[in-house]
Amino acid sequence: MIFLFDWQNYGKMLRLAWGEPSLRVRVYFLMILLLWVPPVSTFHAICFFLDGLLFPGLWRTEIKAPVFILGHARSGTTLTHRLMSKDDGRFSSFMLYEMYFPSLLQKWLIRRIASLDRSLGGTLARRVTAWDERRYASTKTTHAMSLTNREEDDMVLYYSLASGYWITKMPYMGELDFYHVDEWPEKKRRRLMRFYRDCVRRQLYLNGGDKIHLSKNPIFAGRIEALIETFPDARIIVPVRNPYETIPSLLKLMRLGWKSLGWDEERQRNCLAVLAHQSFHTYKRPLEVLARSPDIRHAIVDYRDLVSDPATAIECIYRDLAVDLSPSFRELLLDEGKRAANQKSAHRYSLAEFGLEADAIHDELDELFDRFGWDDEAQTPAPEPSASSRE
């Protein structure tokens, strides 16, 4: 089992970093790429290789009917993932820290160290928790992150230089492409997906081979055919939400991160324009692929249904995916619905703020506006739900 390292992306990222006009940003990028990534990736590669020797049962672990939640960011992907993850004992997902350490050996050692620490009073755990709260404090109002939160699988590809998360660090939209995997050369695409499959297998071995892998990744909309090719029995969930709400919400989130890097307004606008155009593909691609793949079990869930009646929405998803819904889980969903009703915020996002025109979005996605009745909604974006349930 070989650890993936995308040398082509690495070379391109080095060239972009070297050509960065800002000395501060150039030094920052080059320090990460030259001094941090090589030793960490090498360490991961060694551990990844040792997995197959130290855990022989790993080779017999099967990935059966995994579930992938994909669609435009801010459309309910996180909320769907969070709710389904509460179906205790059924699903397996990556926690954030487990993607920073993709090897099974690494995860196994971390769990053993945590167990020993608990028996000694939990001093190490308290320090890690304090660091975690400081490190991710700024994400609480946008996309709450934590080392022990279930996060997007794409992060497991970070030190392989194949993760879309790099765009938040090096926002060279239009020059670095981690999204259009279905359009990559076959050899490169299959190499990436084999590695991703090996990472999922490790997580299932760790959490229990009888569980179902549950993944949430908006960026996977651009690799839905690759997912089906790699996991022929995959089941797909596509949350959908009015693009007048999702597109400016995503652009706002990304701009906050890019602004902190000191990028000038013109470069930010160029990147945001590319991302806005990509949003149209994210909306259309999953629905087009599923329409011509009738054998793939899938569910399409309306964001309005998801936030107004999560119990019924998840029950419909389970029915479409042929998954049994236990009475205890349904009760839990009913309780979640009561809590969600009291978790609203007043965030509003303007199309004009990003140079977007409602008519242009409507023309590009006119069939979806008709299909999902978005024309019946006001064009002014509705208030955003709270950070705990907004995506």
TAPE-V608410 format. One record per pair of residues at least 12 apart in sequence whose C-alpha atoms are under 6 Angstrom apart, sorted by the first residue. I is the first residue (numbers start at 1). J is the second residue. D is the distance in whole Angstrom. If there is no record, write none. Layout:
((I;J;D) (I;J;D))
//
This chain:
((1;49;6) (2;49;6) (3;45;5) (4;160;5) (5;160;4) (6;160;6) (6;161;6) (17;29;6) (41;159;6) (47;103;6) (48;103;5) (51;104;6) (51;105;6) (65;233;5) (65;234;5) (66;212;6) (66;213;5) (66;234;5) (67;214;5) (67;235;5) (67;236;6) (68;215;5) (68;216;6) (68;236;5) (69;215;6) (69;216;5) (69;237;5) (69;238;6) (70;217;5) (70;218;5) (70;220;6) (70;221;6) (70;238;5) (71;218;5) (71;221;6) (71;238;5) (71;239;6) (72;218;5) (72;282;6) (73;218;5) (74;246;5) (74;391;4) (75;239;6) (75;240;6) (75;241;5) (75;391;6) (76;239;6) (76;303;6) (76;391;4) (77;391;6) (78;391;5) (79;389;5) (79;391;6) (87;329;6) (90;211;5) (91;211;5) (91;212;5) (91;213;6) (91;214;6) (92;211;6) (92;212;6) (92;213;5) (92;214;6) (93;213;6) (93;214;5) (94;150;6) (95;148;5) (95;149;5) (95;150;4) (95;151;6) (96;147;5) (96;148;6) (96;149;6) (96;151;6) (97;147;5) (99;155;6) (99;156;4) (104;202;6) (141;387;5) (142;387;6) (152;216;5) (152;217;5) (164;178;5) (173;271;5) (179;219;6) (179;222;5) (180;222;5) (181;222;6) (181;223;5) (182;223;5) (182;226;6) (221;282;6) (221;286;6) (235;297;5) (235;298;5) (236;298;5) (237;298;6) (237;299;5) (237;300;6) (238;300;5) (239;300;6) (239;301;5) (239;302;6) (240;302;5) (240;303;6) (241;303;5) (242;374;6) (244;381;6) (245;381;5) (248;349;6) (248;351;6) (297;321;6) (298;321;6) (299;317;5) (299;320;6) (310;337;6) (311;333;5) (311;334;6) (343;386;6) (344;385;5) (344;386;5) (345;384;6) (345;385;6) (345;386;6) (346;383;5) (347;383;5) (347;384;5) (348;383;5))
//
